[in-house]
Amino acid sequence: MLETWFVQAAFLVPGFLGAVDALAAHLGGAGTIQRIPTIVAGHPLANLVLAMLTYLQVGVMVPLALLLLNRTGPAPAALGLTMPRWRRDIWPAAGLTAAGYGLVLALTIVLAPLIATRKSLFFAPAIGHLPRYYILYGVTAAAVTAIAEETLVSGYLLTRLEQFGWDPRRALALSLLLRTSYHVYYGLGFLLTIPFGYLLTRSFQKHRSLARPIVAHFLYDAVLFTTAVLAH
């Protein structure tokens, strides 16, 4: 059990603390939350390459978690970490993505009165005006995030909790809590991340395959980022 919490802490704590720092800086008037870091000012192409390489650190715990799990549990292939197939993974993933957008829209409508009266409690990271080739950053970040998050807070964690005899609903609640924790930089907007996170977690619990939620998570984030870049 201790190994499980170490793996989750190593993955989640940096992201959570970074989200808290970003939220505190925004609330303290230090500026808007930036989606893309400025590493090399005045050189957008060099900045893009370095930002993409820097983001790879989000996934550094994935190989270790898979290695540890493989020693006392299923191999990566048994978790569904295989090449996605159209009928089995990609088309259902597209359906999950569409359902995620639909649920977020419905929740936004429900929260509309609160958003209107307490707009300062909801934050959205700034994209700003970027060259269109920055879509590459969004695609890279979407892929790394999807693989890391689904592997660690679904594949690894839920498998371990099942081995420990946890009730599936209790395991689902913990996984959803952990995957939501590093979105606190949205303020109360973190509530909008819960429906899609639920769908992804339940997908793995039901089908015991990571390919489908990884593809769905990638599509969801990549489409959002691409739309944001092209809209500016």
NORKA-V127505 format. One record per backbone hydrogen bond with DSSP energy under -0.5 kcal/mol. NH is the residue of the N-H (numbers start at 1). CO is the residue of the C=O. If there is no record, write none. Layout:
BEGIN
nh & co
NH & CO
NH & CO
END
This chain:
BEGIN
nh & co
5 & 1
6 & 2
7 & 3
8 & 4
9 & 5
10 & 6
11 & 7
12 & 8
13 & 9
15 & 11
16 & 12
17 & 13
18 & 14
19 & 15
20 & 16
21 & 17
22 & 18
23 & 19
24 & 20
25 & 21
26 & 22
27 & 23
28 & 24
29 & 26
30 & 25
34 & 32
35 & 126
39 & 37
41 & 39
43 & 40
47 & 43
48 & 44
49 & 45
50 & 46
51 & 47
52 & 48
53 & 49
54 & 50
55 & 51
56 & 52
56 & 53
57 & 54
58 & 55
59 & 56
60 & 57
62 & 59
63 & 59
64 & 60
65 & 61
66 & 62
67 & 63
68 & 64
69 & 65
70 & 66
71 & 67
72 & 68
72 & 69
73 & 69
78 & 75
79 & 75
79 & 76
80 & 77
81 & 76
82 & 80
89 & 85
90 & 85
91 & 86
93 & 89
94 & 90
95 & 91
96 & 92
97 & 93
98 & 94
99 & 95
100 & 96
101 & 97
102 & 98
103 & 99
104 & 100
105 & 101
106 & 102
107 & 103
108 & 104
109 & 105
110 & 106
111 & 107
112 & 108
112 & 109
115 & 111
116 & 112
117 & 113
118 & 114
121 & 118
122 & 119
123 & 186
126 & 33
130 & 128
134 & 131
135 & 132
136 & 133
137 & 134
138 & 134
139 & 135
140 & 136
141 & 137
142 & 138
143 & 139
144 & 140
145 & 141
146 & 142
147 & 143
148 & 144
149 & 145
150 & 146
151 & 147
152 & 148
153 & 149
154 & 150
155 & 150
156 & 151
157 & 152
158 & 154
159 & 154
159 & 155
160 & 156
161 & 157
162 & 158
163 & 159
164 & 160
165 & 162
166 & 161
171 & 167
172 & 168
173 & 169
174 & 170
175 & 171
176 & 172
177 & 173
178 & 174
179 & 175
180 & 176
181 & 177
182 & 178
183 & 180
184 & 181
186 & 183
187 & 184
188 & 121
189 & 186
190 & 187
191 & 188
192 & 189
193 & 190
194 & 190
194 & 191
195 & 191
197 & 193
198 & 194
199 & 195
200 & 196
201 & 197
202 & 198
203 & 199
204 & 200
205 & 201
206 & 202
207 & 203
208 & 204
210 & 79
211 & 80
213 & 209
214 & 210
215 & 211
216 & 212
217 & 213
218 & 214
219 & 215
220 & 216
221 & 217
222 & 218
223 & 219
224 & 220
225 & 221
226 & 222
227 & 223
228 & 224
229 & 225
230 & 226
231 & 227
232 & 228
232 & 229
END
